[in-house]
Amino acid sequence: MITILGPTASGKTPLAASLAAALPRVNGCVGGEIISADSRQVYRRMDIGTGKDLCDYRVVSGLPADTPPVNIPYHLIDICEPGTKYNLFQYQQDFFDAYTDIVSRGVTPILCGGTGLYIEAVLKGYQLSPVPQNQELRDKLEGKSLDELTRMLVELKAKNGSTMHNKTDVDSCQRAIRAIEIETYNSEHPLPLRELPPVPSLIIGVDIDREARREKISRRLKTRLEEGMIDEVKGLMEEGIPAEDLIYYGLEYKFVTEYILGRLTYDEMFTRLEIAIHQFAKRQMTWFRGMERRGFTIHWIDALLPMEEKVTEILEMWKK
């Protein structure tokens, strides 16, 4: 397998799609298929805010000039309904289903995304168990402040010997309560082992200069708002999806929902969302550097190189 990772706005998807199109064809079909590693692109009708950009999976080679575009197959996008709580355990199951299918056809899987925990879980073969809802615990925690919930979670994780992966565990009361629920369950129930082995992979990191990344994030946010991101969130709310469920998904959905509810002005929404996305990209890079410290070898390539050069560089590493 080949893994393409990097922070938001680094151009991972176009690179993965171009790479898939450049791999040797198998039985007349493209030689690579993409498995998404994005925790929010699993949701249907959450398109603009999650940056699905499905047009990126349609690759135009231009050689020769009349060559038709190539449609790159993708997996784990649009697989569940908004409002549901997709999790790491389910992602592992879905990943291995897609991975096994792709490999069985002699095609190369390309894991692509920026959700570091999802990527590391499948590469390392995390052994997880589903954690059921504990309504009694939820009722007990209801009404507690985010600071109180955060302190409880930190204490539980210290007791269990686990770590705070990132601040998204505690960016809302709902997330914090779910994290406490998981830690409480894990402390009371030894996790059964699951036979999901590590997946060997060539790991490519897309390295984008901090200032270039910031400029691209800001420009992309303006474009997404112009393309109807607010209307997308309004449409989800009109379907009956609770505002708190949308806020749970964070970033675009959190701040746009608060704007629609009148909690923020448009300028406040834009400024806070822009800052939050910049901070998110920084946390992504912190995770990837942590992966290197945990023993993963990531081959970093310059995001600003011409696409052909990036693809050629990866193919040469893949051949070796």
BELFEN-V48911 format. One record per residue. N is the residue number from 1. D_LAST is the distance of its C-alpha to the last C-alpha in Angstrom with 2 decimals. Layout:
# BELFEN-V48911
n=N d_last=D_LAST
n=N d_last=D_LAST
This chain:
# BELFEN-V48911
n=1 d_last=13.39
n=2 d_last=12.75
n=3 d_last=15.52
n=4 d_last=17.19
n=5 d_last=19.95
n=6 d_last=22.44
n=7 d_last=26.20
n=8 d_last=28.59
n=9 d_last=28.83
n=10 d_last=25.34
n=11 d_last=24.41
n=12 d_last=22.01
n=13 d_last=23.31
n=14 d_last=23.25
n=15 d_last=19.63
n=16 d_last=18.69
n=17 d_last=20.88
n=18 d_last=19.54
n=19 d_last=15.95
n=20 d_last=17.39
n=21 d_last=19.22
n=22 d_last=16.31
n=23 d_last=14.24
n=24 d_last=15.25
n=25 d_last=18.76
n=26 d_last=19.83
n=27 d_last=23.38
n=28 d_last=24.32
n=29 d_last=23.37
n=30 d_last=20.86
n=31 d_last=17.41
n=32 d_last=17.47
n=33 d_last=20.38
n=34 d_last=21.18
n=35 d_last=22.67
n=36 d_last=24.81
n=37 d_last=25.00
n=38 d_last=28.29
n=39 d_last=31.37
n=40 d_last=33.84
n=41 d_last=32.37
n=42 d_last=33.21
n=43 d_last=36.81
n=44 d_last=38.43
n=45 d_last=40.44
n=46 d_last=38.95
n=47 d_last=37.06
n=48 d_last=37.88
n=49 d_last=38.06
n=50 d_last=34.68
n=51 d_last=33.04
n=52 d_last=31.73
n=53 d_last=31.65
n=54 d_last=30.97
n=55 d_last=31.04
n=56 d_last=27.55
n=57 d_last=26.28
n=58 d_last=27.74
n=59 d_last=25.37
n=60 d_last=26.88
n=61 d_last=24.56
n=62 d_last=27.45
n=63 d_last=26.03
n=64 d_last=28.43
n=65 d_last=31.15
n=66 d_last=32.60
n=67 d_last=29.41
n=68 d_last=30.46
n=69 d_last=28.76
n=70 d_last=26.14
n=71 d_last=27.08
n=72 d_last=24.21
n=73 d_last=25.30
n=74 d_last=25.58
n=75 d_last=26.73
n=76 d_last=28.89
n=77 d_last=30.80
n=78 d_last=34.57
n=79 d_last=34.86
n=80 d_last=37.93
n=81 d_last=41.17
n=82 d_last=42.01
n=83 d_last=44.12
n=84 d_last=42.17
n=85 d_last=40.33
n=86 d_last=36.73
n=87 d_last=35.04
n=88 d_last=31.94
n=89 d_last=32.99
n=90 d_last=33.31
n=91 d_last=30.02
n=92 d_last=28.19
n=93 d_last=30.08
n=94 d_last=29.38
n=95 d_last=25.68
n=96 d_last=25.26
n=97 d_last=27.41
n=98 d_last=25.31
n=99 d_last=21.95
n=100 d_last=23.31
n=101 d_last=24.70
n=102 d_last=21.59
n=103 d_last=19.39
n=104 d_last=22.34
n=105 d_last=22.18
n=106 d_last=18.57
n=107 d_last=17.80
n=108 d_last=15.17
n=109 d_last=17.15
n=110 d_last=16.87
n=111 d_last=18.99
n=112 d_last=20.72
n=113 d_last=23.64
n=114 d_last=25.39
n=115 d_last=27.17
n=116 d_last=25.47
n=117 d_last=27.43
n=118 d_last=26.38
n=119 d_last=22.67
n=120 d_last=22.95
n=121 d_last=25.21
n=122 d_last=22.84
n=123 d_last=19.72
n=124 d_last=21.90
n=125 d_last=24.20
n=126 d_last=27.49
n=127 d_last=30.51
n=128 d_last=33.19
n=129 d_last=36.55
n=130 d_last=38.55
n=131 d_last=41.42
n=132 d_last=44.66
n=133 d_last=47.02
n=134 d_last=49.79
n=135 d_last=52.72
n=136 d_last=55.00
n=137 d_last=52.59
n=138 d_last=52.07
n=139 d_last=55.84
n=140 d_last=56.21
n=141 d_last=53.67
n=142 d_last=55.04
n=143 d_last=56.78
n=144 d_last=54.95
n=145 d_last=53.57
n=146 d_last=49.90
n=147 d_last=50.48
n=148 d_last=52.07
n=149 d_last=49.28
n=150 d_last=46.65
n=151 d_last=48.48
n=152 d_last=48.72
n=153 d_last=45.01
n=154 d_last=44.12
n=155 d_last=46.54
n=156 d_last=45.18
n=157 d_last=41.57
n=158 d_last=42.71
n=159 d_last=44.62
n=160 d_last=41.70
n=161 d_last=39.22
n=162 d_last=37.07
n=163 d_last=36.11
n=164 d_last=36.82
n=165 d_last=33.45
n=166 d_last=34.84
n=167 d_last=38.17
n=168 d_last=37.83
n=169 d_last=39.31
n=170 d_last=42.55
n=171 d_last=42.78
n=172 d_last=45.54
n=173 d_last=48.04
n=174 d_last=46.63
n=175 d_last=43.11
n=176 d_last=44.60
n=177 d_last=46.79
n=178 d_last=43.91
n=179 d_last=41.91
n=180 d_last=45.04
n=181 d_last=45.42
n=182 d_last=41.92
n=183 d_last=42.43
n=184 d_last=45.88
n=185 d_last=44.62
n=186 d_last=41.84
n=187 d_last=44.45
n=188 d_last=46.69
n=189 d_last=44.28
n=190 d_last=41.51
n=191 d_last=38.42
n=192 d_last=37.63
n=193 d_last=34.12
n=194 d_last=32.00
n=195 d_last=29.25
n=196 d_last=26.45
n=197 d_last=23.36
n=198 d_last=20.60
n=199 d_last=17.79
n=200 d_last=14.18
n=201 d_last=12.56
n=202 d_last=10.21
n=203 d_last=13.26
n=204 d_last=14.06
n=205 d_last=17.47
n=206 d_last=19.61
n=207 d_last=21.65
n=208 d_last=25.02
n=209 d_last=27.76
n=210 d_last=30.62
n=211 d_last=33.25
n=212 d_last=31.26
n=213 d_last=30.62
n=214 d_last=34.33
n=215 d_last=35.44
n=216 d_last=33.25
n=217 d_last=34.46
n=218 d_last=38.06
n=219 d_last=37.80
n=220 d_last=36.12
n=221 d_last=38.83
n=222 d_last=41.56
n=223 d_last=40.02
n=224 d_last=39.75
n=225 d_last=43.34
n=226 d_last=44.45
n=227 d_last=42.65
n=228 d_last=44.67
n=229 d_last=43.10
n=230 d_last=46.61
n=231 d_last=47.79
n=232 d_last=44.81
n=233 d_last=45.87
n=234 d_last=49.52
n=235 d_last=48.68
n=236 d_last=47.02
n=237 d_last=50.11
n=238 d_last=52.38
n=239 d_last=50.63
n=240 d_last=51.95
n=241 d_last=48.89
n=242 d_last=50.42
n=243 d_last=49.82
n=244 d_last=48.76
n=245 d_last=45.96
n=246 d_last=44.65
n=247 d_last=45.06
n=248 d_last=43.03
n=249 d_last=39.94
n=250 d_last=40.15
n=251 d_last=39.40
n=252 d_last=40.51
n=253 d_last=42.39
n=254 d_last=44.11
n=255 d_last=45.44
n=256 d_last=46.25
n=257 d_last=48.14
n=258 d_last=50.11
n=259 d_last=50.96
n=260 d_last=52.18
n=261 d_last=54.26
n=262 d_last=55.88
n=263 d_last=54.57
n=264 d_last=52.85
n=265 d_last=53.76
n=266 d_last=51.25
n=267 d_last=50.63
n=268 d_last=50.25
n=269 d_last=47.79
n=270 d_last=45.68
n=271 d_last=45.71
n=272 d_last=44.99
n=273 d_last=42.22
n=274 d_last=40.58
n=275 d_last=40.74
n=276 d_last=39.45
n=277 d_last=36.34
n=278 d_last=35.61
n=279 d_last=36.08
n=280 d_last=33.86
n=281 d_last=30.95
n=282 d_last=31.55
n=283 d_last=31.52
n=284 d_last=28.23
n=285 d_last=26.62
n=286 d_last=28.44
n=287 d_last=26.94
n=288 d_last=23.32
n=289 d_last=23.99
n=290 d_last=25.54
n=291 d_last=22.46
n=292 d_last=20.66
n=293 d_last=23.67
n=294 d_last=23.45
n=295 d_last=20.04
n=296 d_last=17.58
n=297 d_last=14.76
n=298 d_last=15.14
n=299 d_last=13.26
n=300 d_last=16.33
n=301 d_last=16.68
n=302 d_last=20.09
n=303 d_last=21.95
n=304 d_last=24.06
n=305 d_last=21.50
n=306 d_last=22.05
n=307 d_last=20.44
n=308 d_last=18.69
n=309 d_last=17.05
n=310 d_last=15.93
n=311 d_last=14.50
n=312 d_last=12.69
n=313 d_last=11.21
n=314 d_last=10.06
n=315 d_last=8.72
n=316 d_last=6.57
n=317 d_last=5.27
n=318 d_last=5.41
n=319 d_last=3.79
n=320 d_last=0.00
